[in-house]
């Protein structure tokens, strides 16, 4: 049920580096949310046409969604952790990474032919 999706304007690094990043993000998201990693999904999309601050310098947009309520201290910790991880691998400055946190009602999140609510 937790999801982290990374979209970036930069070219993708080697496949093994992307897979390593996604596995790291998966484990971290499970830890931050207290949800089993067996429910965590990650996604990565590179070379997306994007601008930030009126220019096309390297940029990332990250979506983090989870069933339930994420507390402000959780989102602040996740922002620091995920910005660091993503910035290191993709060479995108932390001040050019936006993260959207979204809580989802269980009834609005489907899985395995049912929902979580």
C-alpha positions as CSV (number, residue, x, y, z in Angstrom):
1,X,0.0,0.0,0.0
2,X,2.8,2.5,0.5
3,X,4.1,3.8,-2.9
4,X,7.1,5.9,-3.8
5,X,7.3,7.1,-7.4
6,X,10.3,9.1,-8.6
7,X,10.0,11.2,-11.8
8,X,13.1,13.0,-13.0
9,X,14.3,15.0,-16.0
10,X,17.7,13.4,-15.9
11,X,18.8,10.3,-17.9
12,X,18.5,7.0,-16.1
13,X,21.7,5.6,-14.6
14,X,22.6,1.9,-15.2
15,X,19.8,-0.5,-14.6
16,X,21.5,-2.1,-11.6
17,X,21.8,1.4,-10.0
18,X,18.1,2.1,-10.5
19,X,17.2,-1.3,-9.0
20,X,19.5,-0.7,-6.0
21,X,17.9,2.7,-5.5
22,X,14.4,1.4,-5.7
23,X,15.2,-1.5,-3.2
24,X,16.7,1.1,-0.8
25,X,13.6,3.4,-1.2
26,X,11.3,0.4,-0.6
27,X,13.0,-0.7,2.6
28,X,13.2,2.9,3.9
29,X,9.5,3.6,3.1
30,X,8.5,0.4,5.0
31,X,10.6,1.5,7.9
32,X,9.3,5.1,7.9
33,X,5.6,4.1,7.7
34,X,5.8,1.0,9.8
35,X,4.2,-1.0,7.1
36,X,5.4,-4.4,5.8
37,X,7.8,-4.1,2.8
38,X,5.8,-6.8,1.2
39,X,3.1,-4.1,0.4
40,X,5.5,-1.4,-0.7
41,X,5.7,-0.4,-4.4
42,X,8.4,1.7,-6.1
43,X,8.5,3.3,-9.5
44,X,11.1,5.3,-11.5
45,X,10.6,7.3,-14.6
46,X,13.5,9.2,-16.2
47,X,13.9,11.8,-18.9
48,X,10.5,13.4,-18.1
49,X,10.1,16.9,-19.6
50,X,10.1,19.1,-16.5
51,X,10.9,22.6,-15.4
52,X,11.4,24.1,-11.9
53,X,12.0,27.7,-11.1
54,X,11.6,28.5,-14.8
55,X,14.5,26.4,-16.1
56,X,15.2,22.8,-17.2
57,X,18.2,22.1,-14.9
58,X,18.0,18.6,-13.3
59,X,14.9,18.1,-11.2
60,X,12.8,15.4,-9.5
61,X,9.2,15.0,-8.4
62,X,8.5,12.3,-5.9
63,X,5.1,11.0,-4.8
64,X,4.7,9.1,-1.5
65,X,1.3,7.7,-0.8
66,X,0.1,5.4,2.0
67,X,-3.1,4.2,3.5
68,X,-3.6,5.9,6.8
69,X,-2.2,9.1,8.2
70,X,1.4,10.2,7.9
71,X,2.4,12.4,10.8
72,X,4.4,15.6,10.3
73,X,7.5,14.1,12.0
74,X,7.3,11.1,9.6
75,X,7.1,13.3,6.5
76,X,9.9,15.5,7.7
77,X,12.1,12.5,8.3
78,X,11.2,11.0,5.0
79,X,11.9,14.2,3.1
80,X,15.4,14.3,4.5
81,X,16.1,10.6,3.9
82,X,14.7,10.4,0.4
83,X,16.1,13.7,-0.8
84,X,19.6,12.5,0.3
85,X,19.2,9.1,-1.4
86,X,17.8,10.4,-4.6
87,X,20.2,13.4,-4.8
88,X,23.2,11.1,-4.4
89,X,22.2,8.7,-7.1
90,X,20.8,11.0,-9.7
91,X,23.0,14.1,-9.0
92,X,19.9,16.3,-8.6
93,X,20.4,19.0,-6.0
94,X,18.2,18.6,-3.0
95,X,16.7,22.0,-3.5
96,X,15.3,20.8,-6.9
97,X,13.5,17.8,-5.5
98,X,9.8,18.2,-4.6
99,X,8.1,15.5,-2.6
100,X,4.3,15.1,-2.4
101,X,3.0,13.1,0.6
102,X,-0.6,11.8,0.2
103,X,-2.7,9.9,2.7
104,X,-5.2,7.5,1.2
105,X,-8.4,6.1,2.6
106,X,-8.3,2.3,2.7
107,X,-11.4,2.1,0.5
108,X,-9.6,4.2,-2.1
109,X,-6.6,1.8,-2.5
110,X,-7.2,-1.5,-4.3
111,X,-5.1,-4.6,-4.2
112,X,-5.6,-8.3,-4.9
113,X,-9.2,-7.8,-6.1
114,X,-10.3,-5.9,-3.0
115,X,-9.4,-2.7,-1.1
116,X,-7.8,-1.9,2.2
117,X,-11.0,-0.4,3.7
